[in-house]
Amino acid sequence: MDKALIEENRKRLLAEQKRLRSILGFDAVVDGASEFPGEFKPRFPEFGGKDDENANEMAAYETNLAVTSDLEGKLAKVEAALNRIEDGSYGKCKHGDEIESERLIAVPEADTCIKHSV
């Protein structure tokens, strides 16, 4: 595995980790011990007390819940890739093959080679 690629991807992954944590911190409350899975709890918007405003609040909350879940999933993949860099297993497919450099350039958090990605 090319050490320059690993170092470049480490920098990219750290930047992505920071970006995702920033977005999650803006759109969610850090609360790992809640009724929600993950570390973040989506914010509940307050639009008012009328029925139509309450309906809009629920629609926005459903969107926030889905976005928070998606972002947490992406963050988990990024952090797993950073852990693989640290433990020396970065670039190895979870099925045992090498992950192609082209794939790691395109998807730095990839944990499978192209053959096993489907």
N, C-alpha and C positions, 0 to 999 in steps of 0.2 A: 504494500500500500504506500502510495506517494505521501511522504511526510509533509510536503508543501500543501497538498490538497487537504490533508487532515487539519493542518493549522489554519488554512483559509476557512474551512467549514466550521472549525471551532469558533472562529471570530463571527461568522455568519449566524451560527446557532446561538451564541451569546447575545448578539444583537436582536435576534428574533425572540429569545426568551425575555429580554428586557421589554421589547415592544408588546408582547402578549401580556406580560404582567401589568404593564402600564394600562393597556386597554381594559383588562379585567378589573384593575383597581378603579378605573373610572366608571365602568358600567356595572360593577358588582361590589359587594361588601365582602371583605375577607372574613369568613366565618366557617371554619372547617368542621365545627361541632354543631351542625344544624340538621334540619330535616332534608337538606339537599346533598346529593353526592358531590364530592370534590371539595376543594378548598374555598371556593367562592360562592356567594349567594347572590342571585340577580337582584337588582334594585327594583322596588315596586314604585311605579310612578304615581304621583298624586295630581289628577287633573280637576278634581272638584267632587261634589257630592251628588250631583244629578245623575239620573239613570244613564243618560247617554255618555256622560263623562266617566262613569264607572265602567261602562262597556269599553270605552277607549282605554281605560287603565288596564283592564284585563287583557285586551288585545296586545297592548304594548308590553305587558308583563310576560305574556306567552312568547313574544318575540325575544325579549331579553333572556328568558330562560333557555331558549334554544341556542341563542348566540353564545351565552355563557358556557353552555355544555360543549359546543363546538370548539370554542377557544381553549377550554380546559383540556380537551382531547388533543388539540394541536400542541399545547404547552407540554403535556405529558410526553408526547413523541419527541419534542425538542430536548427535554430534560433527559430522556432515556438515551438519546444520541450523545449528549454531553457525557453521560455516565459511561457509555461505551468507549468514548475517546479516552477517558480517564483510566479505564480498566484494560485498555489495549485491544478490545474486541471490535472497535469501529471498522466498518468495511467488510465485516463478515455477515453473510446472510444467516438469519436464524435457522435456516435449513442446512447450513454447513458450507455453502458455496461462497465465493468472493462476490461482493457487490461491485458492479461495473463502475468505473470512475465517472463515466458520463451520467449515470443515474445519481451518484452522490453529488455531482455538480448541480444537477437539476433539482434533486430532493435531498438536501443534506441530512435530514432526519430519517432517511430510508433505513429499514431494518431487514429488507429482503432484496434479493437480486431481481432483475427484470423477469427471469423465468418464473420465480415464485411470487411475483407481485399481484398476480391475478387471482 
